[in-house]
Amino acid sequence: CDVCGKTFGRKGSLTEHMPTHTGEKPYSCNVCGKSFGMKGSLTEHMWTHTGEKPYSCRVCGKSFIKRGKLTDHMRTHTGERPYSCNVCSKSFMRNSSLTEHMWTHTDEKPYSCRVCGKSFTKRGKLTDHMRTHTGERPHSCNVCSKSFMKKGSLTEHMRTHTGEKPYSCRVCGK
């Protein structure tokens, strides 16, 4: 590719790659109308409608729609953390995690609330924050139907039903 330098084994692959630079999205989903620049992206998208997850982990059997998500997942088994911060040397399993981490060094907070203007380094934190404005509580207990804004709050609540006490004192063991 004369734009980014990426190389391909087939001319057709280069042709399919070019729309990533032009913004052209010639492949459209016939179910929801979403458009894609590459045929493979449309194929993967279609699996969201069919529920198909063709990439399976050979260790635990968990399945994924995208090959890259399986690659990321495999690192949970191998412990591989190939993305390292050049400021503090902390390492990460995903490049996106490193990118978010780098903002802690620059104080950049690219995700802003359109209601109150508060900014965050992580998209998920903005999503959680937005619920303070909307009142949405999407995480519900299947035992007592109490609902929560954050998944972690539901996880903590579930311990009231299970009696699980996952934390113990390092000194006395209680």
MARBA-3410 file (N, C-alpha, C, O; in Angstrom, 1 decimal):
174
0.9,-1.2,0.0,0.0,0.0,0.0,0.9,1.2,0.0,1.8,1.4,0.9 ~ 0.7,2.1,-1.0,1.5,3.3,-1.1,1.1,4.4,0.0,1.8,5.4,0.1 ~ 0.1,4.1,0.8,-0.3,5.1,1.8,0.3,4.7,3.1,0.9,5.6,3.8 ~ 0.2,3.4,3.5,0.7,3.0,4.9,1.9,2.1,4.8,2.5,1.8,5.8 ~ 2.2,1.5,3.6,3.3,0.6,3.5,3.0,-0.8,3.8,3.9,-1.7,3.7
1.8,-1.1,4.2,1.4,-2.5,4.4,1.5,-3.3,3.1,1.2,-2.8,2.1 ~ 2.0,-4.6,3.3,2.1,-5.4,2.1,1.1,-6.6,2.1,0.7,-7.0,3.1 ~ 0.8,-7.1,0.9,-0.2,-8.1,0.7,0.3,-9.2,-0.3,1.1,-8.8,-1.2 ~ -0.1,-10.4,-0.1,0.3,-11.5,-0.9,-0.5,-11.5,-2.2,-0.1,-12.1,-3.2 ~ -1.7,-10.9,-2.2,-2.6,-10.9,-3.4,-3.0,-9.5,-3.7,-3.2,-8.7,-2.8
-3.1,-9.2,-5.0,-3.6,-7.8,-5.4,-5.0,-7.5,-4.9,-5.3,-6.4,-4.5 ~ -5.8,-8.6,-4.9,-7.2,-8.4,-4.4,-7.2,-7.9,-2.9,-8.1,-7.2,-2.5 ~ -6.3,-8.4,-2.1,-6.2,-8.0,-0.7,-5.9,-6.6,-0.6,-6.4,-5.8,0.3 ~ -5.0,-6.1,-1.4,-4.6,-4.7,-1.5,-5.8,-3.8,-1.9,-6.1,-2.8,-1.3 ~ -6.5,-4.3,-2.9,-7.7,-3.6,-3.4,-8.7,-3.4,-2.3,-9.3,-2.4,-2.1
-8.9,-4.5,-1.5,-9.9,-4.5,-0.4,-9.4,-3.6,0.7,-10.2,-3.1,1.5 ~ -8.1,-3.5,0.9,-7.5,-2.7,2.0,-7.7,-1.2,1.8,-7.8,-0.5,2.7 ~ -7.6,-0.8,0.5,-7.6,0.7,0.2,-8.7,1.5,0.8,-8.5,2.6,1.2 ~ -10.0,1.0,0.9,-11.0,1.8,1.5,-10.7,2.2,2.9,-11.4,3.2,3.5 ~ -9.8,1.5,3.6,-9.5,1.9,5.0,-8.9,3.3,5.0,-8.9,4.0,6.0
-8.3,3.8,3.9,-7.7,5.1,3.8,-8.6,6.1,3.2,-8.5,7.3,3.5 ~ -9.5,5.7,2.3,-10.4,6.7,1.7,-11.7,6.9,2.5,-12.4,7.9,2.2 ~ -12.0,6.0,3.4,-13.2,6.2,4.2,-14.4,5.6,3.4,-15.5,5.5,4.0 ~ -14.2,5.1,2.2,-15.3,4.4,1.5,-15.7,3.1,2.2,-14.9,2.4,2.8 ~ -17.0,2.9,2.2,-17.6,1.7,2.9,-18.5,1.0,2.0,-19.7,1.2,2.1
-18.0,0.2,1.0,-18.9,-0.4,0.0,-19.6,-1.6,0.4,-20.5,-2.1,-0.3 ~ -19.4,-2.2,1.6,-20.0,-3.4,2.0,-21.1,-3.1,3.1,-20.7,-2.5,4.2 ~ -22.4,-3.3,2.8,-23.4,-3.0,3.8,-24.1,-4.2,4.3,-24.4,-5.2,3.6 ~ -24.5,-4.2,5.6,-25.3,-5.3,6.2,-26.7,-5.2,5.7,-27.3,-4.1,5.8 ~ -27.3,-6.3,5.2,-28.6,-6.3,4.8,-29.6,-6.4,5.9,-30.9,-6.4,5.7
-29.1,-6.6,7.2,-30.0,-6.7,8.3,-30.2,-5.3,9.0,-31.4,-4.9,9.2 ~ -29.1,-4.6,9.3,-29.2,-3.3,10.0,-28.7,-2.1,9.2,-28.9,-1.0,9.6 ~ -28.1,-2.4,8.0,-27.7,-1.3,7.2,-26.3,-0.7,7.5,-25.9,0.2,6.8 ~ -25.7,-1.2,8.5,-24.3,-0.7,8.8,-23.4,-1.0,7.7,-23.4,-2.0,7.1 ~ -22.5,0.0,7.4,-21.5,-0.2,6.3,-20.1,-0.4,6.7,-19.7,0.0,7.8
-19.3,-1.1,5.9,-17.9,-1.5,6.2,-17.0,-1.2,5.0,-17.5,-1.3,3.9 ~ -15.8,-0.9,5.3,-14.8,-0.7,4.3,-14.2,-2.0,3.7,-13.7,-2.1,2.6 ~ -14.3,-3.1,4.5,-13.7,-4.4,4.1,-14.7,-5.5,4.2,-15.6,-5.5,5.1 ~ -14.7,-6.4,3.3,-15.6,-7.5,3.2,-15.6,-8.4,4.5,-16.6,-8.8,5.0 ~ -14.3,-8.6,4.9,-14.1,-9.4,6.1,-14.8,-8.8,7.4,-15.3,-9.5,8.2
-14.8,-7.4,7.4,-15.4,-6.8,8.5,-17.0,-7.0,8.5,-17.6,-7.1,9.5 ~ -17.5,-6.9,7.3,-19.0,-7.2,7.1,-19.3,-8.7,7.6,-20.2,-8.9,8.3 ~ -18.4,-9.6,7.2,-18.6,-11.0,7.5,-18.6,-11.2,9.0,-19.5,-11.8,9.6 ~ -17.6,-10.6,9.7,-17.6,-10.6,11.2,-18.8,-10.0,11.8,-19.4,-10.5,12.8 ~ -19.3,-8.8,11.2,-20.4,-8.1,11.7,-21.7,-9.0,11.6,-22.5,-9.0,12.5
-21.8,-9.7,10.5,-23.0,-10.6,10.3,-23.2,-11.6,11.4,-24.3,-12.0,11.8 ~ -22.0,-12.0,12.0,-22.1,-13.0,13.1,-22.8,-12.4,14.3,-23.3,-13.2,15.1 ~ -22.8,-11.1,14.4,-23.5,-10.5,15.6,-25.0,-10.7,15.4,-25.7,-10.8,16.4 ~ -25.5,-10.8,14.2,-26.9,-11.1,14.0,-27.2,-12.6,14.1,-28.3,-13.0,14.5 ~ -26.3,-13.4,13.7,-26.6,-14.9,13.7,-26.2,-15.5,15.0,-26.6,-16.6,15.3
-25.3,-14.8,15.8,-24.9,-15.4,17.1,-23.7,-16.3,16.9,-23.2,-16.9,17.9 ~ -23.2,-16.5,15.7,-22.1,-17.4,15.4,-20.8,-16.8,16.0,-20.5,-15.6,15.9 ~ -20.0,-17.6,16.6,-18.7,-17.2,17.2,-17.7,-18.3,16.8,-17.5,-19.3,17.5 ~ -17.1,-18.1,15.6,-16.3,-19.2,15.0,-14.9,-19.3,15.6,-14.2,-20.3,15.3 ~ -14.4,-18.4,16.4,-13.1,-18.5,17.0,-13.1,-19.0,18.4,-13.6,-18.2,19.3
-12.7,-20.2,18.7,-12.8,-20.8,20.0,-11.4,-21.0,20.7,-10.4,-21.3,20.0 ~ -11.4,-20.7,22.0,-10.2,-20.9,22.8,-10.0,-22.4,23.0,-10.9,-23.1,23.5 ~ -8.8,-23.0,22.6,-8.6,-24.4,22.8,-8.2,-24.7,24.3,-8.2,-25.9,24.6 ~ -8.1,-23.7,25.1,-7.8,-24.0,26.5,-9.1,-24.1,27.3,-9.3,-25.1,28.1 ~ -10.0,-23.1,27.2,-11.2,-23.1,28.0,-12.5,-23.2,27.2,-13.6,-23.3,27.8
-12.4,-23.1,25.9,-13.6,-23.2,25.0,-14.4,-22.0,24.8,-15.4,-22.0,24.0 ~ -14.0,-20.9,25.4,-14.8,-19.6,25.2,-14.7,-19.2,23.7,-13.6,-19.4,23.1 ~ -15.8,-18.7,23.1,-15.8,-18.4,21.7,-15.9,-16.9,21.4,-16.4,-16.2,22.3 ~ -15.4,-16.5,20.3,-15.4,-15.1,19.9,-15.8,-14.9,18.4,-15.6,-15.8,17.6 ~ -16.3,-13.7,18.1,-16.7,-13.3,16.8,-15.4,-12.9,16.0,-15.3,-13.2,14.8
-14.5,-12.3,16.7,-13.3,-11.8,16.0,-12.0,-12.5,16.4,-11.9,-12.9,17.6 ~ -11.2,-12.8,15.4,-9.9,-13.5,15.7,-9.0,-12.7,16.7,-8.4,-13.3,17.5 ~ -9.0,-11.4,16.5,-8.2,-10.6,17.4,-8.7,-10.7,18.8,-7.8,-10.6,19.7 ~ -10.0,-10.8,19.1,-10.5,-11.0,20.4,-10.0,-12.3,21.0,-9.7,-12.4,22.2 ~ -9.9,-13.4,20.2,-9.4,-14.6,20.7,-7.9,-14.5,21.0,-7.4,-15.0,22.0
-7.2,-13.8,20.2,-5.7,-13.5,20.4,-5.6,-12.8,21.7,-4.7,-13.2,22.6 ~ -6.4,-11.8,22.0,-6.3,-11.1,23.3,-6.6,-12.0,24.4,-6.0,-12.0,25.4 ~ -7.7,-12.8,24.2,-8.1,-13.7,25.3,-7.0,-14.7,25.6,-6.8,-15.0,26.8 ~ -6.3,-15.2,24.6,-5.3,-16.3,24.9,-4.2,-15.8,25.8,-3.6,-16.5,26.6 ~ -4.0,-14.4,25.9,-3.0,-13.9,26.8,-3.5,-14.0,28.2,-2.6,-14.0,29.1
-4.8,-14.2,28.5,-5.2,-14.5,29.9,-4.7,-15.8,30.3,-4.5,-16.1,31.5 ~ -4.4,-16.8,29.4,-3.9,-18.1,29.7,-2.4,-18.1,29.8,-1.8,-18.8,30.6 ~ -1.8,-17.3,28.9,-0.3,-17.4,28.8,0.4,-16.3,29.7,1.5,-16.5,30.0 ~ -0.4,-15.3,30.1,0.2,-14.2,30.9,1.0,-13.2,30.1,1.6,-12.3,30.6 ~ 1.0,-13.4,28.7,1.8,-12.5,27.9,1.2,-11.1,28.0,0.0,-10.9,27.9
2.2,-10.1,28.1,1.8,-8.7,28.2,2.8,-8.0,27.2,3.7,-7.4,27.7 ~ 2.5,-8.0,25.9,3.5,-7.5,24.9,3.5,-6.0,24.8,4.4,-5.5,24.0 ~ 2.6,-5.3,25.4,2.6,-3.8,25.2,3.1,-3.1,26.4,2.4,-3.2,27.5 ~ 4.2,-2.4,26.4,4.9,-1.8,27.5,4.9,-0.3,27.4,5.1,0.3,26.3 ~ 4.7,0.3,28.6,4.7,1.8,28.7,6.2,2.2,28.6,7.0,1.7,29.4
6.5,3.2,27.8,7.9,3.7,27.7,8.2,4.7,28.8,9.3,5.2,28.9 ~ 7.2,5.0,29.6,7.4,6.0,30.7,7.7,5.2,32.0,8.7,5.5,32.7 ~ 6.8,4.3,32.4,6.9,3.6,33.6,7.2,2.1,33.5,7.3,1.4,34.5 ~ 7.2,1.5,32.3,7.5,0.1,32.0,6.3,-0.8,32.4,6.5,-2.0,32.3 ~ 5.2,-0.3,32.8,4.0,-1.2,33.1,3.7,-1.8,31.8,3.7,-1.2,30.7
3.2,-3.1,31.8,2.9,-3.8,30.6,1.5,-4.2,30.5,0.8,-4.4,31.6 ~ 1.0,-4.4,29.3,-0.5,-4.7,29.1,-0.7,-5.8,28.1,0.2,-6.1,27.2 ~ -1.8,-6.5,28.2,-2.2,-7.5,27.2,-2.7,-7.0,25.9,-2.5,-7.6,24.8 ~ -3.3,-5.8,25.9,-3.9,-5.2,24.7,-3.3,-3.8,24.5,-3.0,-3.1,25.4 ~ -3.1,-3.5,23.2,-2.6,-2.2,22.9,-3.5,-1.0,23.3,-3.1,0.0,23.7
-4.8,-1.3,23.2,-5.8,-0.3,23.7,-5.6,0.0,25.2,-5.9,1.2,25.6 ~ -5.3,-1.0,25.9,-5.1,-0.7,27.4,-3.8,0.1,27.6,-3.8,1.0,28.5 ~ -2.8,-0.1,26.8,-1.6,0.8,26.9,-2.0,2.2,26.5,-1.5,3.1,27.1 ~ -2.7,2.4,25.4,-3.1,3.7,25.0,-3.9,4.4,26.1,-3.6,5.6,26.4 ~ -4.8,3.8,26.8,-5.6,4.4,27.9,-4.6,4.7,29.0,-4.7,5.7,29.7
-3.7,3.8,29.3,-2.7,4.0,30.4,-1.8,5.2,30.1,-1.6,6.0,31.0 ~ -1.4,5.4,28.9,-0.6,6.6,28.5,-1.2,7.9,28.9,-0.5,8.9,29.2 ~ -2.5,7.9,28.9,-3.3,9.2,29.3,-3.0,9.5,30.7,-3.2,10.7,31.1 ~ -2.7,8.5,31.6,-2.4,8.8,33.0,-1.1,9.7,33.1,-1.0,10.4,34.0 ~ -0.2,9.5,32.1,1.0,10.3,32.2,0.8,11.7,31.6,1.5,12.6,31.9
-0.1,11.8,30.7,-0.4,13.1,30.0,-1.5,13.9,30.6,-1.8,15.0,30.2 ~ -2.3,13.3,31.5,-3.5,13.9,32.1,-4.6,14.1,31.0,-5.5,14.8,31.2 ~ -4.5,13.4,29.9,-5.5,13.5,28.8,-6.7,12.7,29.2,-6.6,11.6,29.7 ~ -7.9,13.3,29.1,-9.1,12.6,29.4,-10.1,12.8,28.2,-10.9,13.7,28.2 ~ -10.0,11.9,27.2,-10.7,12.2,25.9,-12.2,11.8,25.9,-12.8,12.2,24.9
-12.7,11.2,26.9,-14.1,10.9,27.0,-14.8,11.8,27.9,-14.7,11.8,29.1 ~ -15.6,12.7,27.3,-16.3,13.8,28.1,-17.8,13.6,28.1,-18.4,13.2,27.1 ~ -18.4,13.9,29.3,-19.8,13.8,29.5,-20.5,15.0,28.8,-20.1,16.1,29.0 ~ -21.4,14.7,27.9,-22.1,15.8,27.2,-23.1,16.5,28.0,-23.7,17.5,27.6 ~ -23.4,16.0,29.2,-24.4,16.6,30.1,-23.7,17.6,31.0,-24.0,18.8,31.1
-22.6,17.1,31.7,-22.0,18.0,32.7,-20.5,18.4,32.4,-19.9,19.2,33.1 ~ -19.9,17.8,31.4,-18.6,18.1,31.0,-17.5,17.3,31.7,-16.3,17.5,31.3 ~ -17.8,16.5,32.7,-16.8,15.7,33.4,-16.1,14.8,32.4,-16.7,14.3,31.5 ~ -14.7,14.7,32.5,-14.0,13.9,31.5,-13.3,12.7,32.2,-13.1,12.6,33.4 ~ -13.1,11.7,31.3,-12.6,10.4,31.8,-11.5,9.8,30.8,-11.5,10.2,29.7
-10.6,9.0,31.4,-9.6,8.4,30.5,-10.1,7.1,29.9,-9.5,6.6,28.9 ~ -11.2,6.5,30.4,-11.7,5.3,29.9,-13.2,5.4,29.5,-14.0,6.1,30.2 ~ -13.5,4.9,28.3,-14.9,4.9,27.8,-15.9,4.3,28.8,-17.0,4.8,29.0 ~ -15.5,3.2,29.4,-16.4,2.5,30.3,-16.7,3.4,31.5,-17.8,3.3,32.1 ~ -15.7,4.2,32.0,-16.0,5.1,33.1,-17.0,6.1,32.7,-17.8,6.5,33.6
-16.9,6.6,31.5,-17.9,7.6,31.0,-19.3,6.9,30.9,-20.3,7.5,31.3 ~ -19.3,5.7,30.5,-20.6,4.9,30.4,-21.2,4.8,31.8,-22.4,5.1,32.0 ~ -20.4,4.4,32.8,-20.9,4.3,34.1,-21.4,5.7,34.6,-22.4,5.8,35.3 ~ -20.6,6.7,34.4,-21.0,8.1,34.8,-22.3,8.6,34.2,-23.1,9.2,34.9 ~ -22.5,8.3,32.9,-23.8,8.7,32.3,-25.0,8.2,33.0,-26.0,8.8,32.9
-24.9,7.0,33.6,-26.0,6.5,34.4,-26.4,7.3,35.6,-27.5,7.2,36.0 ~ -25.5,8.2,36.1,-25.9,9.1,37.1,-26.8,10.1,36.6,-27.6,10.7,37.4 ~ -26.8,10.4,35.3,-27.7,11.4,34.7,-29.0,10.7,34.3,-30.1,11.3,34.4 ~ -28.9,9.5,33.7,-30.1,8.8,33.2,-30.8,8.0,34.2,-32.0,7.7,34.0 ~ -30.2,7.6,35.3,-30.8,6.7,36.3,-30.8,5.3,35.9,-31.4,4.4,36.6
-30.3,5.0,34.7,-30.3,3.6,34.2,-29.5,2.7,35.2,-28.5,3.0,35.7 ~ -30.1,1.5,35.4,-29.6,0.5,36.3,-29.7,-0.9,35.6,-30.5,-1.7,35.9 ~ -28.7,-1.1,34.7,-28.8,-2.3,33.8,-28.4,-3.6,34.4,-28.6,-4.7,33.8 ~ -27.8,-3.6,35.6,-27.3,-4.9,36.1,-28.3,-5.3,37.3,-28.3,-4.7,38.3 ~ -29.1,-6.4,37.0,-30.1,-6.8,38.0,-29.7,-8.2,38.6,-29.2,-9.1,38.0
-30.0,-8.3,39.9,-29.9,-9.5,40.7,-31.0,-10.5,40.2,-32.1,-10.1,40.2 ~ -30.6,-11.7,39.9,-31.6,-12.7,39.5,-32.2,-13.4,40.7,-33.0,-14.3,40.6 ~ -31.8,-13.0,41.9,-32.4,-13.6,43.1,-33.4,-12.6,43.7,-34.6,-13.1,44.0 ~ -33.1,-11.3,43.9,-34.0,-10.4,44.5,-34.5,-9.3,43.6,-35.3,-8.4,44.0 ~ -34.0,-9.2,42.4,-34.3,-8.2,41.4,-33.8,-6.8,41.7,-34.2,-5.9,41.0
-33.0,-6.6,42.7,-32.4,-5.3,43.0,-31.5,-5.0,41.8,-30.9,-5.9,41.2 ~ -31.4,-3.7,41.4,-30.6,-3.4,40.2,-29.5,-2.4,40.5,-29.7,-1.6,41.5 ~ -28.5,-2.4,39.7,-27.3,-1.5,39.9,-26.8,-0.9,38.7,-27.1,-1.3,37.6 ~ -26.2,0.3,38.9,-25.6,1.0,37.7,-24.3,0.3,37.2,-24.0,0.3,36.0 ~ -23.5,-0.3,38.2,-22.3,-0.9,37.8,-22.3,-2.4,38.0,-22.9,-2.9,39.0
-21.6,-3.1,37.1,-21.6,-4.5,37.2,-20.9,-5.0,38.5,-21.3,-5.9,39.1 ~ -19.8,-4.2,38.9,-19.1,-4.6,40.1,-20.0,-4.5,41.4,-19.8,-5.2,42.3 ~ -20.9,-3.5,41.3,-21.8,-3.4,42.5,-22.8,-4.6,42.6,-23.1,-5.1,43.7 ~ -23.2,-5.1,41.4,-24.0,-6.3,41.4,-23.2,-7.5,41.9,-23.7,-8.3,42.7 ~ -21.9,-7.6,41.5,-21.0,-8.7,41.9,-20.9,-8.7,43.4,-21.0,-9.7,44.1
-20.7,-7.5,44.0,-20.6,-7.3,45.4,-21.9,-7.7,46.1,-21.9,-8.4,47.1 ~ -23.0,-7.3,45.6,-24.3,-7.6,46.1,-24.6,-9.1,46.2,-25.2,-9.6,47.1 ~ -24.2,-9.8,45.1,-24.5,-11.2,45.0,-23.9,-12.0,46.2,-24.4,-13.0,46.6 ~ -22.8,-11.4,46.8,-22.2,-12.1,48.0,-23.2,-12.1,49.2,-23.0,-12.9,50.1 ~ -24.2,-11.2,49.2,-25.2,-11.2,50.3,-26.0,-12.5,50.2,-26.6,-12.9,51.2
-26.2,-13.0,49.0,-27.0,-14.2,48.7,-26.1,-15.4,48.9,-26.6,-16.5,49.4 ~ -24.9,-15.4,48.4,-24.1,-16.6,48.4,-23.3,-16.8,49.7,-22.9,-17.9,50.0 ~ -23.1,-15.7,50.4,-22.2,-15.8,51.7,-20.8,-15.8,51.4,-19.9,-15.9,52.3 ~ -20.4,-15.6,50.1,-19.0,-15.6,49.7,-18.2,-14.5,50.4,-18.7,-13.3,50.4 ~ -17.1,-14.8,50.9,-16.2,-13.7,51.5,-14.8,-13.9,50.9,-14.0,-14.6,51.5
-14.6,-13.3,49.7,-13.3,-13.5,49.0,-12.1,-12.9,49.6,-11.0,-13.1,49.1 ~ -12.3,-12.0,50.5,-11.1,-11.3,51.1,-10.8,-11.7,52.5,-11.7,-11.9,53.3 ~ -9.5,-11.9,52.7,-9.1,-12.3,54.1,-7.9,-11.5,54.5,-7.2,-11.0,53.7 ~ -7.8,-11.3,55.8,-6.7,-10.6,56.4,-5.4,-11.4,56.2,-5.3,-12.6,56.5 ~ -4.3,-10.7,55.8,-3.0,-11.3,55.6,-2.4,-11.7,56.9,-1.5,-12.5,56.9
-2.7,-11.0,57.9,-2.1,-11.2,59.2,-2.7,-12.4,60.0,-2.0,-13.3,60.4 ~ -4.1,-12.4,60.1,-4.7,-13.4,60.9,-5.5,-14.5,60.1,-5.9,-15.5,60.6 ~ -5.7,-14.2,58.8,-6.3,-15.1,57.9,-7.8,-15.1,57.9,-8.5,-15.8,57.2 ~ -8.4,-14.2,58.8,-9.9,-14.1,58.9,-10.4,-13.0,57.9,-11.6,-12.8,57.9
END
